[in-house]
């Protein structure tokens, strides 16, 4: 995952004043269970999220799915 992709997830999360824990809870509430350590790996570019989680993150952070990575 390119660095610009990772920074967009983190940037938008921080812009909304959310912690990784809060974002993880929101994702879990809408059916894409994830924890803070998983989000950290996504933000750092260590892990590319699966399609469902990508879609949920895009919706919650108002990003384009392609900004979060491709399967």
Secondary structure, 3 states (H helix, E strand, C coil): CCHHHHHHHHHHHHHCCCCHHHHHHHHHHCCCCCCHHHHHHHHHCCCCCCHHHHHHHHHHHCCCHHHHCCC
